[in-house]
Amino acid sequence: MNTLKNVLVFALLFLLIVGKSRAQTPKPPPTTFRDGTAEMGLAISADAACCVDIDNDGWTDLIVGGVVWRNNQGKGFTKIAEGFGSVVAADFDNDGFVDIFSCSQMKLYHNNGGKSFTEVPLPKLPPTVSRGACWGDFNNDGFVDLYIGGYEDWDRDITYPSFILMNDAGKGFHLAWTSSAYRTRGVTACDFNRSGRLSVYVSNYRLQPNQLIMSDAAGKFIDRAAEFNVVATSPGFDGGHSIGACWGDFDSDGEFDLFAGNFAHVDSRGDQPKSRFLRNVGPHEDYQFADLGTCGVFYQESYASPAAGDYDNDGYLDLFFTTVYGVASFSKPNFPVLYRNEGMFRFVDVTALSNVANLPPTYQAAWADFKHDGHLDLVAGGKLFINQCSNGYHWLELRLQGDGTHVNRSAIGAQVRIKLKDKIITRQVEAGTGEGNQNDLTLHFGLGAARGHIDIEIVWPDGKKQTLRHVQTDKFITIARKQ
């Protein structure tokens, strides 16, 4: 009895000591943003944003509302071209400069050395209206292809086709696949099961099921969303009003998860399918996804386009989520929200705390480090929010370059993993997220308190692995694929 009493006393003392120690450990100051739009010389709309280095000077530029803005080494922006609509960007001909595809115009523009753009002829395409597209090398030939989502004409009850344009070795494109099954809003790609082939996650509207378009060795494209449990719906519904989704390793376990963003009315059958996190459970379960529900993302009717980025450098991907309406049904205010990831799929609203409150309705949400200070900035609601992070956490930023033969120059589809003591931080190079947006191709890693030298593993789209050891943290590094 005395032994049990001593054990209990010891345990109580231990908890008191630990609790006191934790209480005395100061929390990092909250990360805030400031509106740097005017300061940086920008005048931008709230349309979808594309963050990409147009002129290869190492600084991320910005394309919004069809206007191309050159980043002047983090000190401001200069307008260099306009008239392109909503775009996604990648180097389709492997000449070293990213080109742009306009979803709103259904046109492709070649980048002439970062100075101008010339329209490139495309094959005759089915009539369509698109709100989102993504680049990816879907047949692993070293050249990026295009998945273009087809939406709708609501008044005439038309479902426009989605299709894939395959790249003919940088000399043009041909129509390789088409589908008129559903009304698509956003598209985004990832090799979530490490198969060596990109899969496209398709966000469909009008309570239609989301799709996971995958290809086999013969090049046939099929929908396997139900098989992998990523339809993102609820009992009683075939699908949701999905607008956009984003891939990301939200629990830092080395596998790519999904966040599916759903606009959701209150339906006569009950609440329509809400936004949800879909966790990739990894190879031991054949890369199936577990539907975890909202994980702290509170209900708003008119949620729209999500974007994932580690804004506070703690090693966990955070989530910014926009809304369609300022005031939704029943006079309920809606507003874009910044959710901080506290680990293990726990998300908390830090919108007001981070100084990004009261934004207008928008589909615009994209992350990039425009100032090369190791902190992700946010483009949303027609504004550029500059990250004021001062928590002392460490970071690493990697710009990957394909060789133009085995791997596309933009390195779309490449994955990088950094193993720390308590987590595996994983990022991929992607060109298309949410609905019509694009985060920077440069990969950003928040490392928390980890500092000094770390090892990184790159898996290139052709399957080749490249390991770099003793990489210095708090650096911006360019890495080319080794032959």
Salt bridges, closest charged atoms under 4 A:
ASP35 OD2 - LYS383 NZ 3.92
GLU39 OE2 - ARG34 NH2 2.72
ASP53 OD2 - ARG399 NH1 2.63
ASP55 OD2 - ARG70 NE 3.03
GLU82 OE1 - LYS79 NZ 3.89
ASP93 OD2 - HIS110 NE2 2.87
ASP95 OD2 - HIS110 NE2 3.10
GLU152 OE1 - ARG183 NH1 2.91
GLU152 OE2 - ARG206 NH2 2.51
ASP153 OD2 - ARG156 NE 2.91
ASP157 OD1 - ARG183 NH2 2.82
ASP168 OD1 - HIS174 ND1 2.69
GLU227 OE2 - ARG224 NH2 2.62
ASP251 OD2 - ARG279 NE 2.67
ASP253 OD2 - ARG279 NH2 3.35
GLU255 OE2 - ARG194 NH2 2.83
ASP267 OD1 - ARG269 NE 3.11
ASP271 OD2 - LYS274 NZ 3.02
ASP291 OD2 - ARG276 NH1 2.91
GLU301 OE2 - HIS265 ND1 2.53
ASP312 OD2 - ARG340 NE 2.79
ASP314 OD2 - ARG340 NH2 3.44
GLU342 OE2 - ARG340 NH1 3.59
ASP373 OD1 - HIS375 ND1 3.81
GLU397 OE2 - HIS444 NE2 4.00
ASP403 OD2 - HIS406 ND1 2.96
ASP403 OD2 - ARG481 NH1 3.11
ASP422 OD2 - LYS423 NZ 3.24
GLU435 OE2 - ARG131 NE 3.02
GLU435 OE2 - ARG185 NE 2.59
ASP455 OD2 - ARG469 NH1 3.29
ASP462 OD2 - ARG481 NH2 2.61
ASP474 OD2 - HIS394 ND1 2.74
